[in-house]
């Protein structure tokens, strides 16, 4: 005999044997256990850039699974409804770095409980950087202008050989440097990054500082 469509659980099966000569009537009893479907849970979340929303899909591996899934994202719990074996949510306004999602499914009448862990990363944006240098003569001002994305904040360090000058991007994007002696100087800009942008630096740029002009002396 084939039996189908049973929910998970234990069932008592009783078989009756009617009297058939030369055997008398009898009955037999057994317990039939119907196991739940194994739940093969997976979590899908894309690595996105800070400021973007990250969609999370929790797949229970069985389109007939129902119930709720608890999603824990960096310690914050969300209760998600399972629809056609899947639960989804969107992560918003999460800082750059490494994160984890823990998903807990308590099962239903036919699907077993399960849990899964998924690490993911929120990436920062690249910060293209360039500098424009207006060299002065020795003893005069040399101006270094920095170009970065408008939204970039934090600090840029300008190195002139072994000397370092700091620019706060919250205030300006240039620095005036007094170079006393003529010669060739190596200039570099180093952006220290912020919550949204990675660290970046320019190549070394040689700058020629000319000797200051000698005033003419007229003797009469």
C-alpha positions in Angstrom: 0.0 0.0 0.0 1.3 3.5 -0.9 0.4 6.4 1.3 1.1 10.0 0.2 0.3 13.6 1.3 1.0 13.1 4.9 2.4 16.0 7.0 5.5 15.4 9.1 4.9 13.6 12.4 4.2 10.2 13.8 1.2 8.1 12.8 -0.1 4.9 14.3 -0.8 2.2 11.6 -3.1 -0.6 12.5 -3.5 -3.6 10.2 -6.4 -5.9 10.7 -6.3 -9.6 9.6 -9.7 -11.1 9.1 -10.3 -14.7 10.0 -9.3 -16.9 7.1 -9.3 -20.6 7.7 -7.1 -22.0 9.1 -6.0 -18.6 10.6 -7.9 -16.7 13.2 -8.5 -12.9 13.1 -5.7 -10.7 14.3 -4.4 -7.1 14.2 -0.9 -5.5 14.1 0.1 -2.1 15.2 3.2 0.0 14.2 4.3 3.7 14.3 5.0 5.4 11.0 7.3 8.4 11.2 7.1 11.0 8.5 10.2 13.2 8.6 10.3 16.9 7.7 12.0 18.0 4.6 15.6 19.1 5.2 16.0 22.8 4.8 19.1 23.8 2.8 19.2 27.5 3.6 21.4 29.9 1.6 21.9 33.6 1.9 22.6 35.8 -1.1 23.8 39.4 -0.7 25.9 41.4 -3.1 29.0 43.4 -2.1 27.9 47.0 -2.8 29.5 50.4 -2.4 28.8 52.5 0.7 25.7 54.6 0.2 24.0 52.0 -2.0 21.3 49.6 -0.7 22.1 45.9 -0.4 19.4 43.4 -1.2 19.4 40.2 0.8 17.7 37.0 -0.4 17.3 34.1 2.0 16.4 30.9 0.1 15.1 27.9 2.1 15.6 25.5 -0.8 12.0 24.5 -0.9 9.3 26.5 -2.6 6.6 25.1 -0.2 8.4 26.3 2.9 6.3 28.8 4.9 6.6 30.8 8.2 9.1 33.4 9.3 12.9 33.9 9.1 14.8 36.0 11.7 17.6 37.9 10.0 20.3 39.4 12.3 22.5 42.0 10.6 25.2 43.4 12.8 23.2 42.6 15.9 19.9 44.1 14.6 17.1 41.7 14.2 14.5 41.7 11.4 11.5 39.3 11.2 10.9 38.3 7.6 7.9 36.5 6.0 8.7 33.5 3.8 7.0 33.6 0.4 7.4 30.7 -2.0 10.4 29.4 0.0 12.2 32.8 0.1 12.5 35.8 2.4 14.0 39.1 1.3 15.1 42.4 2.9 17.1 45.5 2.0 20.0 46.8 4.0 20.2 50.6 4.0 22.7 53.2 5.2 25.3 50.7 6.4 28.9 51.8 6.9 31.8 50.5 4.8 33.6 47.4 6.1 33.0 43.7 6.8 29.6 42.6 8.1 27.7 39.4 8.8 24.1 38.2 8.3 22.7 35.4 10.4 19.4 33.8 9.3 17.4 31.6 11.6 14.4 29.5 10.4 12.3 27.7 13.0 10.6 25.5 10.4 7.0 24.8 9.7 4.8 21.7 9.7 6.8 20.1 6.8 10.2 21.8 6.7 12.9 21.4 9.3 14.5 24.3 11.2 17.8 25.7 9.9 20.3 28.5 10.2 23.0 30.1 8.0 25.7 32.7 8.3 26.9 34.9 5.4 29.7 37.4 5.5 29.6 40.4 3.1 31.5 43.6 2.5 30.4 47.1 2.0 33.0 48.8 -0.2 34.2 52.3 -0.2 34.4 54.5 -3.4 37.7 55.1 -5.2 39.0 58.6 -4.9 40.8 59.8 -8.0 43.2 62.6 -7.0 45.4 65.0 -8.9 47.3 68.2 -8.1 48.0 71.4 -10.0 51.2 73.2 -9.0 51.8 76.9 -9.6 55.6 77.2 -8.8 57.0 80.5 -7.5 60.6 81.5 -7.4 62.8 80.9 -4.5 61.6 82.9 -1.5 58.1 83.2 -3.0 54.9 81.3 -2.6 54.3 78.0 -4.5 50.6 77.0 -4.6 49.4 73.4 -4.7 45.7 72.8 -5.7 44.2 69.4 -5.1 41.4 67.9 -7.1 39.2 65.2 -5.5 35.5 64.2 -5.7 33.3 67.0 -4.4 31.9 64.8 -1.6 35.4 63.7 -0.3 36.2 64.9 3.2 39.1 64.6 5.6 42.7 65.5 5.1 45.2 65.6 2.2 48.9 65.6 3.0 51.2 67.5 0.6 54.9 66.3 0.8 57.6 68.6 -0.6 60.7 66.4 -0.3 60.8 65.8 3.5 58.4 68.6 4.5 54.7 67.8 5.0 51.7 70.2 4.7 48.2 69.3 5.7 45.0 70.4 3.9 41.6 70.1 5.6 39.1 69.4 2.8 36.4 70.9 5.0 38.1 74.3 4.7 39.9 74.4 1.3 41.6 72.4 -1.4 44.9 74.2 -1.8 47.9 75.2 0.2 50.5 78.0 -0.2 54.1 76.9 0.5 57.1 79.1 0.9 60.2 77.5 -0.7 63.3 79.4 0.2 65.9 77.8 -2.0 66.0 77.2 -5.7 66.2 73.6 -7.0 64.1 70.6 -8.0 61.6 69.4 -5.4 59.5 66.2 -5.4 55.8 66.9 -4.6 53.2 64.3 -3.7 49.6 64.5 -2.5 48.3 61.8 -0.2 44.5 61.6 0.5 43.9 59.9 3.8 40.3 58.8 2.9 37.1 59.0 4.9 34.0 56.9 5.6 33.1 56.9 1.9 36.4 57.0 0.0 39.5 54.9 0.0 43.0 56.3 0.6 44.8 57.4 -2.6 47.9 59.3 -3.6 49.4 60.9 -6.7 52.7 60.0 -8.3 55.8 62.0 -7.4 55.8 65.3 -9.4 59.2 67.1 -9.8 58.8 70.9 -9.5 61.6 73.3 -10.5 61.9 76.4 -8.3 63.9 79.1 -10.0 66.3 81.4 -8.3 64.9 84.7 -7.3 65.6 87.6 -9.6 68.6 89.8 -8.6 67.6 93.4 -8.7 69.6 95.6 -11.0 72.0 98.1 -9.4 72.7 101.3 -11.2 75.8 103.3 -10.2 76.2 106.8 -11.5 
